[in-house]
Amino acid sequence: MTITVLRPGMLASVQDLGRFGRRELGICPGGALDALGLALANRLAGNEDGAAGLELTLGNCELRFDADTRIALAGDDFGARLDGRPLWPLWSVPVRAGQHLRLGGANASPHKAGLRTWLAVAGGIDVAPVLGSRSTDLKAGFGGLEGRPLKKGDVLPLGASRLDDGQRGQRPFGIHGPAWDEDLCEGEAAPECITLRTTPGPECGHFSEAERRRFHTAAWRITPQSNRMGSRLEGPALTRQREGDMLSSAVIPGTVQVPPSGQPIILMGDAQTTGGYPRIAVVIRADLWKLAQAPLGAKLRLQEVDAAAALAAWAAQKRYLASVQRGLAAMGWPAAA
């Protein structure tokens, strides 16, 4: 059972939930930038949350399925079509051998312009694990398929599906996605802002109260220089009140660093494991999926919350996943883990 890549788009790679426990070697966790999206797609395809899927950037890709299977997309809507029939995010759909899945570009859907989507296939993408993960580390060049982005003609093996024949061929069904909680930036007439909640970073004291207030009230824009390592922001330059060099310290996905330019960088899954710029804030784990889907040029508002609010948001996300699993279990779908 395989998938053939007919057109990979701008950047397609094999990703699971990441490679953990290797930070002392300088190896980042990597994995799907939207862990929530991949987990939802996997559940809809009958997989465990950590099964490997495909991360597809800016659409414009085409895949052929070489065996009967079941698939699900989660993330941004690129006007996906399965042999010409629409396929919406967060729908579980049967696929017959020989069918083609085509994704359009960023403007292919009348809905929110997007950046990434995640495809899960029953059984998962069965490439060889490296250091406990099938994720592609694009910087180091290992994992996934030969440690590189997918290219035309690649053939991806599929693992054994946990769905029986009846489940694999069951009619399509969908679920409701998590809430975006979008609002309008103050003083902005048209573009919507994506609100990301943050907690104070270890070096927030390197910035005056006025600078921290500016950090949390400005409408930041995601620049085209962003990638899987980090989202570079553009806005008012932040000025440190403490000068001098810093010792390199640990960083994690969601860490917001402020380099000498004063323009913040929000670190993503492929970021380095240590950094020497002041960490003004950390995006809470429950909101990282929003950043993974945010299109280039999107405006962000960074809202400060306390640890209790961050934990409550994470608990709410887990309750949402549990409710999804209850609905799937009622249909006889396999457990998520």
C-alpha positions in Angstrom: 0.0 0.0 0.0 1.5 3.3 -1.1 1.0 6.9 -2.0 2.7 8.4 -5.1 3.6 12.1 -5.0 2.6 13.6 -8.4 3.2 17.2 -7.3 4.6 18.1 -3.9 3.8 21.8 -3.8 6.1 24.4 -2.2 7.1 22.2 0.8 5.7 18.8 1.8 7.3 16.5 4.4 6.6 13.5 6.5 5.9 14.5 10.1 4.6 12.9 13.3 4.3 14.4 16.8 8.1 14.9 17.1 11.4 13.6 18.3 11.7 14.0 22.1 14.4 13.4 24.6 17.4 14.5 22.4 17.8 18.1 23.4 21.2 17.4 25.1 22.4 16.4 21.6 21.1 19.7 20.1 18.3 17.8 18.3 15.0 19.8 18.2 11.7 17.9 18.7 10.5 19.0 15.2 7.3 17.2 14.2 4.1 18.6 12.9 3.9 22.3 13.6 0.2 21.9 14.4 0.2 18.9 16.7 -3.5 19.4 17.4 -4.3 19.3 13.6 -2.3 16.1 13.0 -3.9 14.4 16.0 -7.4 15.3 14.8 -6.6 14.1 11.2 -5.1 10.9 12.6 -8.2 10.2 14.7 -10.5 10.7 11.8 -8.3 8.3 9.7 -8.5 5.6 12.5 -4.8 6.1 13.6 -3.1 6.7 16.9 -2.4 10.4 17.4 1.3 9.9 16.8 1.1 8.2 13.4 3.1 10.0 10.7 1.2 12.1 8.2 2.1 14.7 5.6 2.6 18.4 6.3 1.7 20.4 3.2 2.7 24.0 2.8 0.7 26.5 0.6 -1.1 23.7 -1.1 -0.6 23.2 -4.9 0.1 19.5 -4.5 -1.3 16.3 -6.0 -1.1 12.7 -4.6 -2.3 9.4 -6.0 -3.5 6.6 -3.7 -2.4 3.2 -4.9 -4.7 1.2 -2.6 -8.1 1.5 -1.0 -7.7 3.5 2.2 -9.2 6.3 4.3 -7.9 9.9 4.7 -8.5 13.1 6.6 -7.2 16.6 6.3 -6.8 19.1 9.2 -5.6 22.7 9.0 -6.1 25.3 6.4 -8.5 24.9 3.5 -6.8 24.7 0.1 -9.9 23.7 -1.9 -8.9 20.0 -1.8 -10.6 17.7 -4.2 -10.6 14.0 -4.5 -11.2 13.1 -8.1 -12.9 16.5 -8.5 -15.2 16.1 -5.4 -14.6 18.6 -2.6 -12.8 17.4 0.5 -13.1 19.7 3.5 -10.8 19.9 6.5 -11.8 17.6 9.4 -13.7 15.2 7.3 -13.0 11.5 7.2 -13.3 10.1 3.7 -12.9 6.7 2.0 -10.5 6.5 -0.9 -10.3 4.0 -3.7 -7.1 2.8 -5.4 -6.2 5.1 -8.2 -7.9 8.2 -6.9 -6.1 11.6 -7.0 -6.1 14.2 -4.2 -5.4 17.7 -5.5 -4.9 20.8 -3.3 -5.1 24.3 -4.8 -3.0 27.2 -3.7 -3.5 29.7 -0.9 -6.4 31.4 -2.7 -8.1 28.2 -3.7 -10.7 28.5 -1.0 -13.2 31.3 -0.2 -12.4 30.8 3.5 -9.4 32.0 5.5 -6.2 32.2 3.5 -3.8 29.7 4.9 -0.3 28.4 5.1 -0.4 24.7 6.1 -2.6 21.6 6.2 -1.9 18.1 7.5 -3.0 14.8 5.8 -3.5 11.6 7.7 -3.9 8.2 5.9 -5.2 5.1 7.6 -2.1 3.2 8.8 0.1 6.2 8.7 3.1 6.9 6.5 5.4 3.9 7.2 8.9 5.3 6.7 11.7 4.0 9.0 11.8 5.8 12.4 15.0 7.6 13.3 15.7 8.3 17.0 12.2 7.2 17.8 10.3 9.4 15.3 9.4 9.4 11.6 9.4 13.2 11.4 11.7 14.9 8.8 14.4 17.1 10.3 14.9 19.3 7.3 17.9 21.2 8.9 19.9 18.1 9.8 18.7 16.0 6.9 17.4 12.9 8.5 14.1 11.2 9.2 11.0 11.1 7.0 11.9 10.2 3.4 15.7 10.6 3.1 15.6 13.6 5.4 14.3 15.9 2.7 11.2 17.5 1.4 9.0 15.3 -0.9 9.5 15.6 -4.6 7.7 14.5 -7.7 7.7 10.7 -8.1 8.3 9.8 -4.4 6.4 6.7 -3.3 5.4 6.6 0.4 4.6 3.3 2.1 1.6 3.0 4.3 1.4 1.0 7.6 -1.3 -1.5 8.5 -4.7 0.2 9.1 -6.6 -0.4 12.3 -9.9 0.0 10.4 -11.7 -3.0 9.1 -13.1 -3.1 5.6 -16.5 -1.8 6.7 -15.0 1.2 8.6 -12.5 2.0 5.7 -15.4 2.2 3.3 -17.9 4.0 5.6 -19.5 7.1 4.1 -17.7 10.4 4.8 -18.3 12.2 8.1 -16.8 15.3 9.8 -16.3 17.0 13.1 -16.3 20.5 14.4 -12.9 22.1 14.7 -11.4 24.1 17.6 -12.4 27.7 17.9 -10.1 30.4 16.5 -11.2 33.2 18.8 -10.3 35.8 16.2 -11.1 39.5 16.7 -10.3 42.8 15.0 -7.2 44.8 15.9 -8.0 48.1 17.4 -7.7 50.8 14.8 -7.6 48.2 12.0 -10.4 48.4 9.5 -10.2 45.2 7.6 -7.5 42.6 8.4 -8.4 40.1 11.2 -5.9 39.6 14.0 -5.0 36.2 15.4 -4.7 36.4 19.2 -2.0 34.4 20.7 -1.8 34.2 24.5 1.6 34.4 26.1 3.1 34.1 29.6 6.1 36.3 30.7 9.5 35.0 29.5 12.6 34.6 31.7 14.1 37.9 30.4 11.0 40.0 30.3 12.7 42.2 32.9 15.2 43.2 30.3 12.5 45.4 28.8 10.8 48.4 30.5 7.2 48.3 31.5 6.4 50.6 28.6 8.2 48.3 26.1 6.4 45.2 27.5 3.1 47.1 27.1 4.0 47.9 23.5 4.8 44.3 22.9 1.3 43.3 24.0 -0.7 46.1 22.3 1.0 46.3 18.9 -0.4 44.6 15.8 2.5 42.4 14.7 2.7 41.1 11.1 4.2 37.7 10.1 6.9 38.3 7.6 7.8 36.2 4.5 11.1 35.4 6.2 9.3 32.9 8.5 9.7 29.2 8.3 9.5 26.0 10.4 12.2 27.4 12.6 10.4 30.5 13.6 7.8 33.2 12.7 9.6 36.5 12.3 7.4 39.5 13.2 7.3 43.0 12.0 6.2 46.0 14.1 7.5 48.6 16.5 11.1 47.9 17.4 11.5 46.9 21.0 14.3 48.4 23.0 16.1 46.6 25.8 16.8 48.5 29.0 19.6 46.1 29.9 22.5 46.0 27.4 25.3 43.4 27.2 25.7 39.8 26.1 23.6 37.0 27.4 24.6 33.4 28.1 22.8 31.0 25.7 19.8 29.4 27.4 17.2 26.7 26.6 14.4 27.6 24.2 11.2 25.7 23.3 8.6 26.1 20.6 6.6 29.2 21.5 9.5 31.1 23.0 9.5 34.7 21.8 13.1 36.1 21.4 14.0 39.7 20.7 17.2 40.0 18.6 19.1 43.3 18.3 16.7 44.5 15.5 13.9 44.7 18.1 11.6 42.6 15.9 10.5 39.5 17.8 10.8 35.9 16.6 8.4 33.3 17.8 10.3 29.9 17.7 8.6 27.0 16.0 9.2 23.2 16.1 12.4 23.2 14.1 14.1 25.9 16.1 17.4 25.5 17.8 17.5 24.1 21.3 19.4 27.1 22.9 19.5 30.8 22.1 21.2 33.9 23.3 18.5 36.6 22.7 16.3 37.7 25.6 13.1 35.7 25.9 10.4 38.3 26.5 7.5 35.9 26.4 6.3 32.3 25.6 3.2 31.5 23.5 1.1 29.1 25.5 1.0 25.5 24.2 -2.7 25.6 23.6 -2.3 28.4 21.0 0.6 27.1 19.0 -1.7 25.5 16.4 -3.0 28.9 15.5 0.5 30.2 14.7 1.2 27.1 12.6 -1.8 27.8 10.4 -1.4 31.6 10.3 -0.6 32.8 6.8 2.3 35.0 5.9 1.3 38.6 6.3 -1.2 37.8 9.0 -1.5 40.2 11.9 -1.0 39.0 15.5 -1.9 40.3 18.9 0.1 38.9 21.8 -2.1 38.8 24.9 -0.4 38.3 28.3 -2.0 35.7 30.6 -0.9 34.1 33.8 0.0 30.4 34.4 -3.5 29.5 35.6 -5.0 30.8 32.3 -2.4 28.9 30.3 -3.2 25.7 32.2 -6.9 26.2 31.8 -6.5 26.7 28.0 -4.6 23.4 27.8 -7.2 21.6 29.9 -9.9 22.9 27.6 -8.0 21.6 24.5 -7.7 18.2 26.1 -11.5 18.2 26.9 -12.1 19.0 23.2 -10.0 16.1 22.1 -11.7 13.8 24.6 -15.1 14.9 23.2 -13.9 14.1 19.7 -12.8 10.7 20.9 -16.1 9.9 22.6 -17.9 10.7 19.3 -15.6 8.4 17.3 -15.8 5.7 19.9 -19.6 5.7 19.6 -19.1 4.8 15.9 -16.8 2.0 16.8 -13.6 3.8 15.7 -10.3 2.7 17.3 -9.0 4.4 20.3 -6.6 7.3 19.8 -3.7 5.7 21.6 
